[in-house]
Structures are given as C-alpha cells and as structure tokens.
Amino acid sequence: MLNRGRLLLGAFDDPDRAATFALRVAEVDADDVRKRWAAARDHFLASPAPPSCAGGPLDDHTRAAVEQILAAPLFQIALGTRPWHLARAQILSVATLQPVVNLDRVAVMRQRLEADGAIPILFPTTTELDVQPETAEGPTVLFISSRGELAVSGAQIHRSSDTAPIELTFRIEPRPNYISVLATGSRWILRNGHHRLVAACLSGHQDVPIVVVEGDVGALAARVDGLPPVAAEGARQATLADFLAPSAATLDVALRPKRYALRIRVERETLYAA
C-alpha cells in the first residue's frame, strides 16, 4: 500500500492547524506535531524559497507534441473558455498549496518518467480506473475510487418491461489530468501535478512544459485540502523544492489510506407545467 508521506510542517502558520491537518491525513500524535511545529516553522521561514521565474517559451517540437494532446475534445472541454497558454516552467520555483506528498507515489512516477519520458506522464491521454458503486440512504449513490479526477459525463435510463425496475446507467470518465499552474502576481501556484513534478525534478528535469491558467486563487484554495494562499507579495510560500529531501521543516509520516467518493443524490419534487 502506498503510504509513506512527507509533510511540510513548517508551512503551517499555526500549530493547531498543522496538527489538525496532520491527524486527518496521517498516523501521527497531534501533541507531537504541535511540539515539532515551532522549530519546523522557524526553519521554513529562514530557508528562502527559490526565486519566482517567468515562464519561458517551449521549443517547437515540445509545443507541437503538447498541443496535439490538448486538441483532444476531452482536454478542450476541460480548458473551456478560460484564458490559458503553454509555457516552460522552472519546477523548483512553482508554489503549492498542498502541504504533503506521497513518497511512494513519487517513486512510481519517477519510474514511469524514466521509462516513458516526460510528456506522456505530464499530459496523459489514458488512465486506469478503479470504481466501486455503493448505495446509501437518501437515496444516494456513491462511486468510490482511489483517483480523484473522476466525473459523470452521461446517464441513461433503461426498463426491460412495464413491470421491471428502472435501471439507471452512469458513464464515469476521468477528467483530463494535465499539469497546470495558476498565474497570480509574480508567482505560479500549482493546480495539478504535485507528485509528477516532484518526481520529474528528482529525475533530473529542471523545467517542464505546463499549462498556465488565469483565474482566482481563492477558488483554487477552496478545492485544495491544504494551505491557505499567502496574501502578501514576496512572502514565503511553500514550493515544490521544499519536498525534495527531508529537512527540519518537514516531517515524514505514514499516510492514512485515501479514497475519493463521487456522490449523486436523488431528490424528488413536484413540477407543474407553466
């Protein structure tokens, strides 16, 4: 089971917030986390983050390869009408709101990067799905998976006879899992691809092609279970560089097994014709 993790303890601005998060995601002692927090915080603040770097242009070959992947309908739907562009990102300078990394998952990603190259891993066109349906009171249907990037893209009703029960079939598809950042001020904040970028850096990649999206950092923070965005320009932010090796700011932990639930609830109401 993939469960070795590295928690960036010093990135939390409060010991109770750090302990609450750590207890939720890992097998830890909350009091021990609180005791370790002050030293971890001091080390984190005293260690300057890599300077933010403006993205550079992609070479023609890389741009053509990535654009061909992003031209697929599923990617186009995901990107929608929001402003975005392709660029080359310096991995170490990318900020993150995610304060923990699964070290075993990083190791798997390193193996795949070294076997298949960067682009197929950073912009995958296929994925494995493990989805188990469950029913609950409500009535509610849950689709339980180890992957978080799932979406219901369709549904059909079937009834074999007038007395047979109604069967409802859902189509479950993975959302495009491409590497992307949110451009905010002078910093790029990672939207997707935490483990793959840490793995890429450990495999010797200093920069990678990436999708740069314009948007609201508050909306990003609302969907990330982690750190709040740092408001002050130039303030110390967590970056991917903080996860590359153990330090006085980090705490290696045993992560709790994690599953994702896609919840569909059926509600009944009376509708009258206009």
MIBA-320383 format. One record per residue (C-alpha): residue number from 0; residue in three letters; x negated, y, z negated. Coordinates in steps of 0.001 Angstrom, whole numbers. Example, Ala and Ser with C-alpha at 12.3 -4.5 7.8 and 13.67 -1.06 7.14 Angstrom:
<nr:0 rest:ALA east:-12300 north:-4500 up:-7800> $
<nr:1 rest:SER east:-13670 north:-1060 up:-7140> $
***
This chain:
<nr:0 rest:MET east:0 north:0 up:0> $
<nr:1 rest:LEU east:-1296 north:3458 up:912> $
<nr:2 rest:ASN east:-1528 north:5267 up:-2411> $
<nr:3 rest:ARG east:-4920 north:6932 up:-3027> $
<nr:4 rest:GLY east:-4439 north:10677 up:-3112> $
<nr:5 rest:ARG east:-6345 north:13911 up:-3692> $
<nr:6 rest:LEU east:-4502 north:16706 up:-5490> $
<nr:7 rest:LEU east:-5770 north:20269 up:-5139> $
<nr:8 rest:LEU east:-5062 north:21092 up:-8770> $
<nr:9 rest:GLY east:-6793 north:24476 up:-8715> $
<nr:10 rest:ALA east:-4470 north:25828 up:-6037> $
<nr:11 rest:PHE east:-1571 north:25999 up:-8509> $
<nr:12 rest:ASP east:-1227 north:29324 up:-10320> $
<nr:13 rest:ASP east:431 north:27805 up:-13384> $
<nr:14 rest:PRO east:-391 north:24661 up:-15422> $
<nr:15 rest:ASP east:3242 north:23638 up:-15890> $
<nr:16 rest:ARG east:3958 north:23944 up:-12177> $
<nr:17 rest:ALA east:877 north:21843 up:-11457> $
<nr:18 rest:ALA east:1897 north:19176 up:-13988> $
<nr:19 rest:THR east:5470 north:19035 up:-12691> $
<nr:20 rest:PHE east:4332 north:18536 up:-9116> $
<nr:21 rest:ALA east:1634 north:16019 up:-10041> $
<nr:22 rest:LEU east:4063 north:13950 up:-12113> $
<nr:23 rest:ARG east:6533 north:13869 up:-9235> $
<nr:24 rest:VAL east:4096 north:12614 up:-6600> $
<nr:25 rest:ALA east:1526 north:10611 up:-8581> $
<nr:26 rest:GLU east:935 north:8307 up:-11531> $
<nr:27 rest:VAL east:-557 north:10864 up:-13917> $
<nr:28 rest:ASP east:-358 north:12064 up:-17503> $
<nr:29 rest:ALA east:1235 north:15516 up:-17492> $
<nr:30 rest:ASP east:-697 north:16695 up:-20565> $
<nr:31 rest:ASP east:-3977 north:15596 up:-18981> $
<nr:32 rest:VAL east:-3134 north:17570 up:-15842> $
<nr:33 rest:ARG east:-2453 north:20672 up:-17935> $
<nr:34 rest:LYS east:-5780 north:20285 up:-19759> $
<nr:35 rest:ARG east:-7683 north:19974 up:-16488> $
<nr:36 rest:TRP east:-5882 north:22857 up:-14797> $
<nr:37 rest:ALA east:-7844 north:25850 up:-16180> $
<nr:38 rest:ALA east:-11265 north:24560 up:-15066> $
<nr:39 rest:ALA east:-9829 north:23492 up:-11715> $
<nr:40 rest:ARG east:-8244 north:26906 up:-11209> $
<nr:41 rest:ASP east:-11470 north:28743 up:-12063> $
<nr:42 rest:HIS east:-13446 north:26605 up:-9614> $
<nr:43 rest:PHE east:-10854 north:27074 up:-6878> $
<nr:44 rest:LEU east:-10839 north:30870 up:-7216> $
<nr:45 rest:ALA east:-14639 north:31028 up:-7444> $
<nr:46 rest:SER east:-15073 north:28983 up:-4264> $
<nr:47 rest:PRO east:-14456 north:31235 up:-1275> $
<nr:48 rest:ALA east:-12271 north:29824 up:1447> $
<nr:49 rest:PRO east:-13665 north:29646 up:4988> $
<nr:50 rest:PRO east:-13002 north:32949 up:6759> $
<nr:51 rest:SER east:-9919 north:33077 up:8938> $
<nr:52 rest:CYS east:-10795 north:32709 up:12602> $
<nr:53 rest:ALA east:-8790 north:33910 up:15535> $
<nr:54 rest:GLY east:-7888 north:31060 up:17828> $
<nr:55 rest:GLY east:-9916 north:30661 up:20960> $
<nr:56 rest:PRO east:-8749 north:29620 up:24418> $
<nr:57 rest:LEU east:-8622 north:25988 up:25479> $
<nr:58 rest:ASP east:-10720 north:24691 up:28329> $
<nr:59 rest:ASP east:-8762 north:23927 up:31496> $
<nr:60 rest:HIS east:-8918 north:20142 up:31111> $
<nr:61 rest:THR east:-7651 north:20148 up:27497> $
<nr:62 rest:ARG east:-4929 north:22697 up:28242> $
<nr:63 rest:ALA east:-3650 north:20667 up:31190> $
<nr:64 rest:ALA east:-3569 north:17456 up:29129> $
<nr:65 rest:VAL east:-1664 north:19047 up:26236> $
<nr:66 rest:GLU east:744 north:20968 up:28475> $
<nr:67 rest:GLN east:1631 north:17746 up:30277> $
<nr:68 rest:ILE east:2614 north:16177 up:26942> $
<nr:69 rest:LEU east:4577 north:19225 up:25767> $
<nr:70 rest:ALA east:6513 north:19337 up:29037> $
<nr:71 rest:ALA east:8478 north:16238 up:27985> $
<nr:72 rest:PRO east:12146 north:17029 up:27158> $
<nr:73 rest:LEU east:11862 north:15997 up:23503> $
<nr:74 rest:PHE east:8994 north:18440 up:22932> $
<nr:75 rest:GLN east:10765 north:21218 up:24826> $
<nr:76 rest:ILE east:13888 north:20810 up:22689> $
<nr:77 rest:ALA east:11797 north:20936 up:19516> $
<nr:78 rest:LEU east:9909 north:24050 up:20582> $
<nr:79 rest:GLY east:13150 north:25705 up:21672> $
<nr:80 rest:THR east:13121 north:29410 up:22430> $
<nr:81 rest:ARG east:10765 north:30429 up:19607> $
<nr:82 rest:PRO east:7565 north:32229 up:20674> $
<nr:83 rest:TRP east:4587 north:29856 up:20792> $
<nr:84 rest:HIS east:1315 north:29334 up:22596> $
<nr:85 rest:LEU east:-1595 north:26911 up:22736> $
<nr:86 rest:ALA east:-4960 north:27767 up:21216> $
<nr:87 rest:ARG east:-8097 north:26191 up:19834> $
<nr:88 rest:ALA east:-8148 north:26239 up:16021> $
<nr:89 rest:GLN east:-11090 north:26050 up:13648> $
<nr:90 rest:ILE east:-9910 north:23247 up:11353> $
<nr:91 rest:LEU east:-11614 north:24432 up:8162> $
<nr:92 rest:SER east:-10018 north:27877 up:8329> $
<nr:93 rest:VAL east:-6413 north:26634 up:8565> $
<nr:94 rest:ALA east:-4435 north:27353 up:5392> $
<nr:95 rest:THR east:-1940 north:24879 up:3951> $
<nr:96 rest:LEU east:987 north:24901 up:1541> $
<nr:97 rest:GLN east:599 north:21153 up:941> $
<nr:98 rest:PRO east:-1489 north:20554 up:-2237> $
<nr:99 rest:VAL east:-2036 north:16801 up:-1875> $
<nr:100 rest:VAL east:-3445 north:14490 up:766> $
<nr:101 rest:ASN east:-3094 north:10724 up:1040> $
<nr:102 rest:LEU east:-6677 north:9479 up:1359> $
<nr:103 rest:ASP east:-5676 north:6086 up:2723> $
<nr:104 rest:ARG east:-3588 north:7706 up:5434> $
<nr:105 rest:VAL east:-6543 north:9940 up:6300> $
<nr:106 rest:ALA east:-8710 north:6811 up:6664> $
<nr:107 rest:VAL east:-6168 north:5253 up:9045> $
<nr:108 rest:MET east:-6036 north:8459 up:11085> $
<nr:109 rest:ARG east:-9850 north:8505 up:11315> $
<nr:110 rest:GLN east:-9847 north:5017 up:12767> $
<nr:111 rest:ARG east:-7236 north:5991 up:15346> $
<nr:112 rest:LEU east:-9057 north:9192 up:16265> $
<nr:113 rest:GLU east:-12310 north:7338 up:16821> $
<nr:114 rest:ALA east:-10554 north:4640 up:18869> $
<nr:115 rest:ASP east:-8171 north:6757 up:20969> $
<nr:116 rest:GLY east:-9585 north:10285 up:20967> $
<nr:117 rest:ALA east:-8113 north:13477 up:19556> $
<nr:118 rest:ILE east:-5283 north:14449 up:21911> $
<nr:119 rest:PRO east:-3222 north:11205 up:21713> $
<nr:120 rest:ILE east:-3330 north:11411 up:17911> $
<nr:121 rest:LEU east:-2697 north:15142 up:17580> $
<nr:122 rest:PHE east:91 north:15097 up:20188> $
<nr:123 rest:PRO east:1544 north:11555 up:20041> $
<nr:124 rest:THR east:4202 north:10516 up:22539> $
<nr:125 rest:THR east:5130 north:7275 up:20746> $
<nr:126 rest:THR east:5666 north:6331 up:17123> $
<nr:127 rest:GLU east:6627 north:3315 up:15061> $
<nr:128 rest:LEU east:9965 north:3455 up:13274> $
<nr:129 rest:ASP east:10980 north:1526 up:10189> $
<nr:130 rest:VAL east:14553 north:2490 up:9337> $
<nr:131 rest:GLN east:16885 north:706 up:6947> $
<nr:132 rest:PRO east:20558 north:1772 up:6632> $
<nr:133 rest:GLU east:22281 north:1960 up:3264> $
<nr:134 rest:THR east:25835 north:2914 up:2325> $
<nr:135 rest:ALA east:26778 north:4853 up:-763> $
<nr:136 rest:GLU east:29868 north:6363 up:-2345> $
<nr:137 rest:GLY east:31281 north:9440 up:-765> $
<nr:138 rest:PRO east:31422 north:7845 up:1841> $
<nr:139 rest:THR east:27740 north:8385 up:2683> $
<nr:140 rest:VAL east:25301 north:6651 up:4992> $
<nr:141 rest:LEU east:21561 north:6777 up:4286> $
<nr:142 rest:PHE east:18776 north:5938 up:6700> $
<nr:143 rest:ILE east:15673 north:5129 up:4645> $
<nr:144 rest:SER east:12249 north:5332 up:6287> $
<nr:145 rest:SER east:8573 north:5758 up:5497> $
<nr:146 rest:ARG east:8465 north:8507 up:8115> $
<nr:147 rest:GLY east:9865 north:11971 up:7565> $
<nr:148 rest:GLU east:10178 north:13094 up:11179> $
<nr:149 rest:LEU east:13496 north:11395 up:11999> $
<nr:150 rest:ALA east:16641 north:12963 up:13451> $
<nr:151 rest:VAL east:20079 north:11739 up:14506> $
<nr:152 rest:SER east:20313 north:12540 up:18220> $
<nr:153 rest:GLY east:23632 north:10884 up:19044> $
<nr:154 rest:ALA east:26595 north:8847 up:17824> $
<nr:155 rest:GLN east:29213 north:6603 up:19423> $
<nr:156 rest:ILE east:32452 north:5063 up:18156> $
<nr:157 rest:HIS east:33423 north:1538 up:19225> $
<nr:158 rest:ARG east:36501 north:-551 up:18415> $
<nr:159 rest:SER east:36843 north:-4003 up:19958> $
<nr:160 rest:SER east:40638 north:-4221 up:19425> $
<nr:161 rest:ASP east:43549 north:-2306 up:17930> $
<nr:162 rest:THR east:43205 north:-4193 up:14652> $
<nr:163 rest:ALA east:39423 north:-4273 up:14475> $
<nr:164 rest:PRO east:37444 north:-1887 up:12288> $
<nr:165 rest:ILE east:35865 north:1147 up:13872> $
<nr:166 rest:GLU east:32143 north:778 up:14421> $
<nr:167 rest:LEU east:30005 north:3905 up:14468> $
<nr:168 rest:THR east:26598 north:3670 up:16132> $
<nr:169 rest:PHE east:23954 north:6318 up:15454> $
<nr:170 rest:ARG east:20926 north:6988 up:17639> $
<nr:171 rest:ILE east:17870 north:7709 up:15487> $
<nr:172 rest:GLU east:14842 north:9306 up:17138> $
<nr:173 rest:PRO east:11574 north:10679 up:15795> $
<nr:174 rest:ARG east:11128 north:14420 up:16060> $
<nr:175 rest:PRO east:8039 north:15383 up:18039> $
<nr:176 rest:ASN east:5099 north:15090 up:15683> $
<nr:177 rest:TYR east:2662 north:17561 up:17247> $
<nr:178 rest:ILE east:10 north:19574 up:15414> $
<nr:179 rest:SER east:1177 north:23135 up:14817> $
<nr:180 rest:VAL east:481 north:26221 up:12717> $
<nr:181 rest:LEU east:2452 north:29315 up:11787> $
<nr:182 rest:ALA east:754 north:32612 up:12603> $
<nr:183 rest:THR east:1134 north:35031 up:9687> $
<nr:184 rest:GLY east:-1112 north:38048 up:9247> $
<nr:185 rest:SER east:-4751 north:37094 up:9696> $
<nr:186 rest:ARG east:-4158 north:33501 up:8605> $
<nr:187 rest:TRP east:-2771 north:30408 up:10288> $
<nr:188 rest:ILE east:-707 north:28211 up:7956> $
<nr:189 rest:LEU east:-306 north:24557 up:8842> $
<nr:190 rest:ARG east:3211 north:23460 up:9784> $
<nr:191 rest:ASN east:2493 north:19855 up:10701> $
<nr:192 rest:GLY east:-513 north:17529 up:10848> $
<nr:193 rest:HIS east:-2161 north:17725 up:7412> $
<nr:194 rest:HIS east:-3647 north:14217 up:7399> $
<nr:195 rest:ARG east:-4629 north:14195 up:11066> $
<nr:196 rest:LEU east:-6568 north:17452 up:10825> $
<nr:197 rest:VAL east:-8413 north:16380 up:7672> $
<nr:198 rest:ALA east:-9233 north:13119 up:9465> $
<nr:199 rest:ALA east:-10363 north:14990 up:12571> $
<nr:200 rest:CYS east:-12712 north:17166 up:10517> $
<nr:201 rest:LEU east:-14170 north:14140 up:8734> $
<nr:202 rest:SER east:-14686 north:12522 up:12156> $
<nr:203 rest:GLY east:-16810 north:15443 up:13304> $
<nr:204 rest:HIS east:-14278 north:17672 up:15075> $
<nr:205 rest:GLN east:-14756 north:21331 up:14204> $
<nr:206 rest:ASP east:-11936 north:22678 up:16339> $
<nr:207 rest:VAL east:-8867 north:21167 up:17994> $
<nr:208 rest:PRO east:-6051 north:22211 up:20331> $
<nr:209 rest:ILE east:-2999 north:23332 up:18405> $
<nr:210 rest:VAL east:462 north:24823 up:18920> $
<nr:211 rest:VAL east:693 north:28302 up:17376> $
<nr:212 rest:VAL east:4253 north:29256 up:16435> $
<nr:213 rest:GLU east:5521 north:32654 up:15387> $
<nr:214 rest:GLY east:8032 north:32617 up:12567> $
<nr:215 rest:ASP east:8876 north:33250 up:8927> $
<nr:216 rest:VAL east:6513 north:31907 up:6282> $
<nr:217 rest:GLY east:9406 north:31862 up:3812> $
<nr:218 rest:ALA east:11311 north:29420 up:5987> $
<nr:219 rest:LEU east:8210 north:27223 up:6197> $
<nr:220 rest:ALA east:7726 north:27288 up:2425> $
<nr:221 rest:ALA east:11370 north:26297 up:1902> $
<nr:222 rest:ARG east:10879 north:22975 up:3695> $
<nr:223 rest:VAL east:7438 north:22144 up:2230> $
<nr:224 rest:ASP east:7268 north:20455 up:-1167> $
<nr:225 rest:GLY east:4167 north:22202 up:-2396> $
<nr:226 rest:LEU east:2573 north:25591 up:-2925> $
<nr:227 rest:PRO east:4314 north:28962 up:-2507> $
<nr:228 rest:PRO east:2774 north:31193 up:173> $
<nr:229 rest:VAL east:154 north:33654 up:-1039> $
<nr:230 rest:ALA east:1617 north:37120 up:-547> $
<nr:231 rest:ALA east:-1488 north:39287 up:-884> $
<nr:232 rest:GLU east:-3558 north:39628 up:2274> $
<nr:233 rest:GLY east:-7048 north:38250 up:1678> $
<nr:234 rest:ALA east:-6080 north:36356 up:-1495> $
<nr:235 rest:ARG east:-7467 north:32841 up:-1997> $
<nr:236 rest:GLN east:-5338 north:30278 up:-190> $
<nr:237 rest:ALA east:-5639 north:26539 up:-29> $
<nr:238 rest:THR east:-7282 north:25412 up:3199> $
<nr:239 rest:LEU east:-7960 north:22046 up:4761> $
<nr:240 rest:ALA east:-11614 north:22441 up:3748> $
<nr:241 rest:ASP east:-10558 north:22001 up:106> $
<nr:242 rest:PHE east:-9585 north:18351 up:712> $
<nr:243 rest:LEU east:-12703 north:17055 up:2445> $
<nr:244 rest:ALA east:-14527 north:15949 up:-703> $
<nr:245 rest:PRO east:-13813 north:15699 up:-4433> $
<nr:246 rest:SER east:-14626 north:18834 up:-6413> $
<nr:247 rest:ALA east:-13940 north:20461 up:-9752> $
<nr:248 rest:ALA east:-10790 north:21928 up:-8159> $
<nr:249 rest:THR east:-9358 north:18541 up:-7167> $
<nr:250 rest:LEU east:-8024 north:15500 up:-8950> $
<nr:251 rest:ASP east:-7993 north:12086 up:-7288> $
<nr:252 rest:VAL east:-4783 north:10273 up:-8199> $
<nr:253 rest:ALA east:-2683 north:7196 up:-7471> $
<nr:254 rest:LEU east:257 north:8400 up:-5413> $
<nr:255 rest:ARG east:3754 north:7130 up:-6001> $
<nr:256 rest:PRO east:5300 north:5231 up:-3077> $
<nr:257 rest:LYS east:7343 north:7659 up:-996> $
<nr:258 rest:ARG east:10315 north:7109 up:1296> $
<nr:259 rest:TYR east:12483 north:9543 up:3216> $
<nr:260 rest:ALA east:16281 north:9488 up:3296> $
<nr:261 rest:LEU east:18306 north:10879 up:6179> $
<nr:262 rest:ARG east:21737 north:11416 up:4608> $
<nr:263 rest:ILE east:25007 north:11550 up:6568> $
<nr:264 rest:ARG east:28159 north:12266 up:4568> $
<nr:265 rest:VAL east:31672 north:11816 up:5926> $
<nr:266 rest:GLU east:34293 north:14296 up:4747> $
<nr:267 rest:ARG east:37978 north:14274 up:5624> $
<nr:268 rest:GLU east:40079 north:17356 up:6256> $
<nr:269 rest:THR east:43381 north:18185 up:7953> $
<nr:270 rest:LEU east:43186 north:20191 up:11163> $
<nr:271 rest:TYR east:46206 north:21938 up:12695> $
<nr:272 rest:ALA east:46484 north:22980 up:16334> $
<nr:273 rest:ALA east:46320 north:26699 up:16973> $
***
